[in-house]
């Protein structure tokens, strides 16, 4: 068990400093209350539940200290390290910190809406040891950017791309809509479940690589895909789940509303030479309503934390798939949605849990829904 130097200050890790087996037990009991009539499998945890986050966002104060925001505030809690970030991440952050000081970079002042540097976002491809650094700026002009980039990549060879993101809005949203590549190709490459993926600044990609693979393999096991199956992957993001299952079935149809994620999904399918997966840039419910009479064997759904909707569930059940795999990052909304599925005669007997975010209160759940009768 490791101790955090800023415990209970940033609000991110409710269980940090607590025995890991105890954490898993607490999450297990929490889910038992949500699904009282189901068999709950004990959470699948990590052998080493530290340094797992492959995405980090920090802000800087006027003293060039970097850190995390205190919960529900814009006050920065300075850190030297975080137990959830790997050593390479902090090596890069400390290098960036020294370069900001060296080049006298102005730090964004939220009250005055002045200053250049708003945030630094780091994305790590754990399997390939590639790093993408995103400097979020309050201006389109980054003086000395070439010298900054050269110094950073010389000190930290894992950095394969540096991107300047421009966000001039007075908002708490981190990324703006304009990007300029300062070094590299603007993305990094990672490997997941035997496939390769391009990861850009705004790509959705699971935070915990190790646990994500376990979760996806469980999803495939539950679906029990057949070579002739047609699978509909809703809320598909950059297509990771659908592409993982594609080699085992006849066809996969992925639906994603976010335009950038949809474009990333198509590029990733091409990069992995998958010819039996097709993506649509559409709202999942609207897409299914237009194709309600099409034959679908299985549906995969991995909705946002807010869960699904009555309309989605109704049309999904109307399509009469053999099975539906529902992955949830908030079992509370999944338990709510399950009651609606039951009205349409789709039910589950078991709930599987994966500890995607050790030391926090969150746990990922997955269920297999099958039609009764």
Steps between C-alpha positions, in 0.01 A plus 500: 500500500637842402416835655402815314662829606188704415242250624145640518604831339435453127191282547593250230588192706248424772674176602866597467706368792241229563570126472425397140308185594282718722432734207385211282279368780335842539428520128364144504258585781397820323397307187323231702262771623432616143427150366348315800356214294807437279816298550782753538849388411774642722686786326797409283781717637860578407815330626662844528226766528725804449631698203216382279366826359604555138344849487594788730386863502672754726487875545777737609492787748697824483789336688529243218379226733288240325220304654137392514197706582355473847157336474227740379746794482756657267764496773809305394644244744872484407645151463841347439352165416165318494475131583263448206746641243808315377858621553542606138203734526655684792841513336334676206299734725809603692683566174211712373497688831869588468456607136204725586721669759799519266299666223297715743170368365198690630253287696127546442316706762137390499366813673670738259473269200865574424815291457600233248524157666165360612561126536735222407350170386716189477391176332711188539494193277605249763569209264718696259642755747394792283388832647286780359536841669226759450564860608165678537547869429290814537646652184585396145859623543745274685832687483802271521292190430771346280768531768256374763414191293863420421601527866211280615559215254874507572438461874210254462545266199164328561328821379413424138267793435429846646177682421395857574128517575340845489221573748414868540157441656434598860391149590596204716513278190866409449541462123413747228413417139822618332825303504848553358759227493833624639683170465423153362176391336248626755423154632662193657450127438395250765415130498182359656377140478742430216395800288662841451335838553580862424443715809463875455435774754122463492470125433295300748720222632463300821713643782614160632657288224548181705144489633352605167638188332349279772164672461494466121592132510213444746262682263601263218467197725148602603389567142630159389533628141430268208668529157168594337404770756421861419590719798383856566748703709318805637668796673807351331750785553815433297377145439720303741241243615353445153842460343605252768202278418504554119738208415257259668177599319356566155444875538519779758307827473631782719296811580652812658360852526829682566647594162867481602455161668319374188790613278750340739302174486510487119873571497565234762303239305710575189823486699404155632383377156150419626266486202189364675432801724305806389457823696218756498514853641156510659308495826469135604126517572421682175711254303321198649159658440589534131622138487260341746403226251859407415621168637747530788634206703665692784518855633788651697428812702747708700311823573628806689474526878142626470399160360262426216147626425150354483496556124831320445400202711160469333639496145791274598258240634268545199791389276487167690872427527606166644697681767601847619822573687470812715825653631457777755731748670219577748315190627236726656368603158547145372276367780241763406517402131476129582148554636397639161662209315302262721175658380598391149586148626879539493668405826830396656600259771854617575697824538875505438717774651835644391698746709594747227576781747677366811493729807185675378136418572438400138469147362415377149221244460400275210187291451367266234132561416305218340136474400285303744297218359 
